[in-house]
Amino acid sequence: MTWLNDTLQGIFVGGGYALTAVGLSLMFGVMRLVNLAHGDLAVCATYLVTTVMAALGVPFLAALLLMLPVAFAAGAVLQLGLFDRALRTGPLAPLLVTFGLSIMIDNLLQQTYSANVRGVPAGSIDVAAAHLGGLVLPWLSVLKLVLALVVIGGLSAALRFTGWGRRVRATSDDVAMARLQGIRVRPLFATVTGIAIAAAALAGTLGAVTTGVYPTLGTLTLIFAFEAVVIGGLGSLWGTLLGGILIGVTQVLVSQVSVPYATLASQLLFLLVLVVRPQGLFGTPQADGQAAGQAAGAEA
Amino acid sequence: MTALTVQDLDAGYRDFQALFGVSLDLAEGETVSLIGANGAGKSTLLMTIAGALRPWRGRITLGGADIAGLPDHQRARRGIAIVPEGRRLFPSLTAEENILVPSTGRGAGPWSLDALYELFPMVAARRSQRAGLLSGGEQQAVAIARALAANPRVLLMDEVSLGLAPAVVDGFYRLLPRIQESGVCILLVEQDIDRALAASDRALCLLEGRVVMAGDSAGLDRDRLVSAYFGAPSAPGFSATKTAGAPVPLDKRVPLDKPVPLDKPVPLDRRVPPDRRVPPDKRDPPRNSVPPDNPEVPR
């Protein structure tokens, strides 16, 4: 029963990773943009929530809901003002630009909030849990997993069944052709990045309730999210969910034996997937070739 | 009433100029075919009209409004649709999703999804198939349907027959009159001169980025058109660089009753006189060739 419970806790942890990673996966899938500032933007949102709570005296959930539209807008503005320009310059520029953004955010946060770990006072939800036989269901973890399922399920359905999703997929296939069909690509990309950053902000803030928040947390967040995306298969949202859950389960199970090895174990899982199935669990080799072809086309 | 006019258009890619002072106009409901060899600038002209390339100079007007400064997606919404060379469907979308992509900016018109399926029954049968998995002919049908779905005023069709079996191409050209009847005007790029002339009201010939010949499709002298196509200096009074669309005066025209087969020696009376020959070292290098002193250039 302990093992079963540990696996369940791993799935919950993985749900959090997946919720962080879904935006990374979405942005790569649609725009071939690897956002290295993804984790740092999530950390920014967490600091925003704590600041709003302290300044306005509003409860955690209210501050969280207030933060979401701000995160969406920040993502959209970043896309319009920065990432669009970087994407036009070729496949390398977005990496450099987002890496630079990551370092800037990191240092600005240290300057403003100091490097100390700061708690996120979420109130009773922090420790509340239900017990079901030998299984523990911490409400916060359940919430993260449910949100991951809702966000990924909702996004998948929107991409598959709506006109917006059709335009996003068409643009992902061939940007130049999408424009010639009358698609306004810039607002479309801005929406996608807005959604991606809002999801990361949500996941980061909920995650920080357990771990506390500090300026360099973003780097660690990015690594796990990145691994979830690669394990699941680039651009596949359900693959990202599976990748996040695999990492979470591996970490929790190994941490029962030895806590320091938990992080190492998830990195080894990542390496193993890269060796055995480099396109990821849900990825297709053709999709990789296509992405590579597009990158080559952009360079030419 | 002219639907589309292009005036004195220069365009190209980075430091390579592909179009030099190209002018043309399309009346409402008219079909104009664009003839020329590979690299003559036909696709560049279509892409510049559609907005994928910014013109360097010149005017493009649609229904009287200047659209040369508009981005491509706005031109699409104003009624310019393109069937691009190589079809360029969205491979991960189904056939039907491809056709529905431009529907957000669509104008009012006859081309509903049902009408398109009636025009192309083979697309209707495979509507749920991913476009990347369709045959070449099916993909071309989807590409035409996708362009028509926007109910455009101007339809730009780039080498619809490229890479397709002749029977399939015949099928498309049999459908063309039905598309023309809907009132759309068509700028048609076609390698097959006879097909192009048969399908169009007027024809333009491009050579090295310039309009070297223009006229009614029915009245064009096919042999002169062949000369213009290859830029052969066999017709005195015909210059690739100077005519720019103006017809050659009657008294300067050279009667060419039969085209010269390429595999036979040129008869003496048709040979280029020595004083008009270009010595080998002054000739332009062949297109797309790699200079011998620069083996590093990737082919």
Interface residues (C-beta under 8 A of the other chain):
Chain A: G163 R166 R167 R169 A170 S172 D173 D174 A176 M177 A178 R179 L180 Q181 G182 I183 R184 V185 Q290
Chain B: A50 G51 A52 P71 D72 H73 Q74 A76 R77 I82 P84 R88 F90 P91 S92 L93 E97 N98 L100 V101 P102 S103 T104 G105 R146 A150
